[in-house]
């Protein structure tokens, strides 16, 4: 998809997310660091209202669970302009970079990743993005990074661990504001490969409910990912 006059960019109903309409449509975010790619993604420039160029980055749903959820029609992602997000399982920062675009300079993304190899890429990406705080720690030990993380509006988790619900709850109790939200990507065979994915998702939802995380929506990530679901909900919802 080339840039220029043929492409029209429209706001998506989720704040900070856009659709580029051209020969084929693409999900895009407004590039916070114009001219810079993070993972070889396509850049699209369109003419702004006052004649200057505005640059967007194509967000590939096959490389990002969050993009897959948005294209799948998820009701809410709970991270718009200015939001504070705790991102567990940041890997090398592909999706984190788009969340950084979405929340913009007024927002903040605390990105937790345990692997030092992925962490190197994450740190390099964060050098150019002032709203990303990379934290190379085990998400099972939030006390280790409690001095770095403030209260957040939303937790996004993609840790692919059997005890993911416990990890999210642990972090939520420390950092998620009451009435805040969570978006969790669940990979069924990471948790239990002996039962049907739907049974795994149901069990994870009930574990979350026990910890005061109220699931409000579940969405499979087909056709982008197999046996994955995203669960979205509210933490300590006001009565």
C-alpha positions in Angstrom: 0.0 0.0 0.0 1.7 3.2 -1.1 1.0 6.6 0.5 0.0 9.8 -1.2 -3.4 11.0 -2.4 -4.9 7.5 -3.1 -5.0 6.6 0.6 -7.6 8.0 2.9 -7.1 7.6 6.7 -10.2 7.5 8.9 -10.4 7.3 12.7 -11.5 3.8 14.0 -14.1 3.8 16.8 -11.2 3.0 19.3 -9.5 6.2 20.1 -5.9 6.4 18.7 -6.6 3.7 16.1 -7.1 4.4 12.4 -8.1 2.6 9.2 -6.2 3.4 6.0 -8.4 3.0 3.0 -6.6 2.3 -0.3 -6.4 -0.6 -2.7 -6.7 -2.8 0.4 -7.7 -1.5 3.9 -5.2 -1.6 6.7 -5.3 -1.0 10.5 -2.8 1.8 11.3 -1.6 4.0 14.2 -0.2 7.6 14.0 3.6 7.2 14.1 4.8 9.0 17.3 8.4 8.9 15.8 7.9 9.9 12.2 10.3 8.3 9.7 11.1 5.4 12.1 10.0 1.8 11.7 10.1 -0.6 14.7 9.8 -4.0 13.0 9.9 -3.4 9.3 6.2 -2.4 9.1 4.9 -0.3 6.2 4.8 3.5 6.7 2.0 5.5 5.1 2.1 9.2 4.6 -1.0 11.2 3.8 -1.6 15.0 3.4 -2.6 16.7 6.6 -5.2 19.5 6.7 -2.5 22.3 6.4 -0.5 20.6 3.6 2.1 18.8 5.8 2.5 15.1 5.7 1.1 12.9 8.5 2.7 9.5 8.9 1.0 6.3 10.0 2.3 2.7 10.7 0.5 -0.4 9.4 -0.5 -2.7 12.3 -0.3 -6.3 11.2 -2.9 -8.5 13.0 -0.8 -11.6 12.3 2.0 -10.1 14.4 -0.2 -8.6 17.1 -2.9 -10.2 19.2 -4.3 -6.7 20.0 -4.6 -5.8 16.3 -6.3 -9.2 15.7 -8.8 -8.4 18.5 -9.5 -4.9 17.1 -10.1 -6.3 13.6 -12.2 -9.1 15.1 -14.5 -6.4 16.4 -13.7 -6.3 20.2 -16.0 -3.9 21.9 -13.4 -2.1 24.0 -9.6 -2.0 24.3 -9.7 0.6 27.2 -6.5 2.4 26.0 -7.1 5.7 24.3 -5.2 8.9 24.2 -3.5 9.7 27.5 -4.1 6.2 29.0 -1.6 4.5 31.4 -1.1 0.9 30.4 0.8 -1.9 32.1 1.8 -4.4 29.4 2.8 -7.8 30.6 4.7 -10.0 28.1 6.0 -7.2 26.0 8.4 -9.4 24.0 10.5 -7.3 21.6 7.9 -4.5 21.6 6.0 -4.9 18.3 2.6 -4.4 19.8 4.0 -2.1 22.6 5.1 0.3 19.9 1.6 0.6 18.5 0.1 1.0 22.0 2.7 3.8 22.5 1.2 5.4 19.3 -2.4 4.9 20.6 -1.9 6.5 24.0 0.3 9.2 22.6 2.8 11.5 24.4 0.4 12.2 27.3 0.0 8.4 27.9 2.5 5.9 29.3 3.2 2.2 28.6 5.0 0.2 31.3 6.3 -2.8 29.3 7.4 -5.9 31.3 9.4 -8.6 29.6 11.4 -11.4 31.3 13.6 -12.5 28.3 16.8 -10.5 28.1 17.1 -11.2 24.4 13.6 -9.7 23.6 14.3 -7.1 26.3 17.2 -5.7 24.3 15.0 -4.9 21.3 12.4 -3.5 23.7 14.9 -1.2 25.3 16.2 0.0 21.9 12.6 0.8 20.8 12.0 2.7 24.0 15.0 4.9 23.4 13.0 6.6 20.6 9.6 6.5 22.4 9.6 8.6 25.6 6.2 7.1 26.7 7.5 3.5 26.9 9.2 2.4 30.2 10.9 -1.0 29.5 11.1 -3.3 32.6 13.2 -6.5 32.2 11.7 -8.5 35.0 9.6 -11.5 35.8 5.9 -10.5 35.7 5.4 -13.0 38.6 7.3 -10.7 40.9 5.6 -7.2 40.7 7.3 -6.2 43.9 10.6 -6.1 42.0 9.3 -3.2 39.8 6.9 -1.5 42.1 9.1 1.6 42.3 8.9 2.0 38.5 5.2 1.6 37.9 2.5 4.0 38.8 -1.3 3.3 39.0 -2.6 2.3 35.6 -6.0 2.5 33.7 -5.5 -0.8 31.9 -3.5 -4.1 32.0 -2.8 -5.9 28.8 -1.3 -9.4 29.2 0.1 -11.8 26.7 2.4 -13.9 28.8 1.5 -17.4 27.5 2.1 -19.0 30.9 -0.1 -21.7 32.6 -0.6 -19.4 35.6 -1.4 -16.3 33.5 -4.6 -15.5 35.5 -2.6 -15.4 38.7 0.1 -13.2 37.2 -2.5 -10.7 36.0 -4.3 -10.7 39.4 -1.0 -10.2 41.2 -0.1 -7.2 39.1 -3.7 -5.8 39.1 -3.8 -5.8 42.9 -0.7 -3.6 43.0 -1.1 -1.3 40.0 -4.6 -1.4 38.5 -7.0 1.4 39.7 -10.4 0.4 41.0 -12.8 0.4 38.0 -9.8 0.0 35.7 -9.8 -2.6 32.9 -7.9 -5.6 31.6 -7.3 -7.1 28.2 -5.9 -10.6 28.3 -4.8 -12.8 25.4 -5.2 -16.5 26.3 -3.4 -19.2 24.4 -5.4 -22.4 25.2 -2.6 -25.0 24.7 -0.2 -23.0 26.9 -2.5 -23.5 29.8 -3.8 -27.0 29.3 -3.5 -28.9 26.0 -5.5 -31.9 27.2 -8.9 -30.1 27.1 -10.9 -28.2 24.5 -9.9 -24.5 24.2 -13.4 -23.3 25.2 -13.1 -25.2 28.5 -9.7 -23.6 29.1 -11.1 -20.1 28.4 -14.1 -20.7 30.8 -11.7 -21.9 33.6 -9.5 -18.8 33.1 -12.6 -16.5 33.3 -13.6 -18.1 36.6 -10.1 -17.7 38.0 -10.2 -14.0 37.1 -13.7 -13.6 38.6 -12.4 -15.0 42.0 -9.8 -12.2 42.0 -12.3 -9.4 41.4 -11.6 -9.2 37.7 -15.0 -9.3 36.0 -14.9 -10.6 32.4 -17.3 -8.8 30.2 -16.3 -9.9 26.8 -14.6 -12.8 25.1 -13.5 -13.0 21.5 -11.6 -15.6 19.5 -8.7 -14.4 17.4 -9.5 -16.5 14.3 -8.4 -16.2 11.5 -5.2 -14.6 12.8 -4.4 -17.0 15.6 -5.6 -20.6 16.4 -7.1 -21.5 19.8 -6.5 -18.0 21.1 -9.1 -15.8 22.8 -9.0 -12.3 24.2 -10.9 -11.7 27.5 -11.8 -8.1 28.4 -13.3 -6.8 31.6 -13.3 -4.5 34.6 -11.4 -4.7 37.9 -13.3 -4.1 41.1 -16.2 -2.6 39.2 -18.0 0.1 41.2 -21.1 -1.5 42.7 
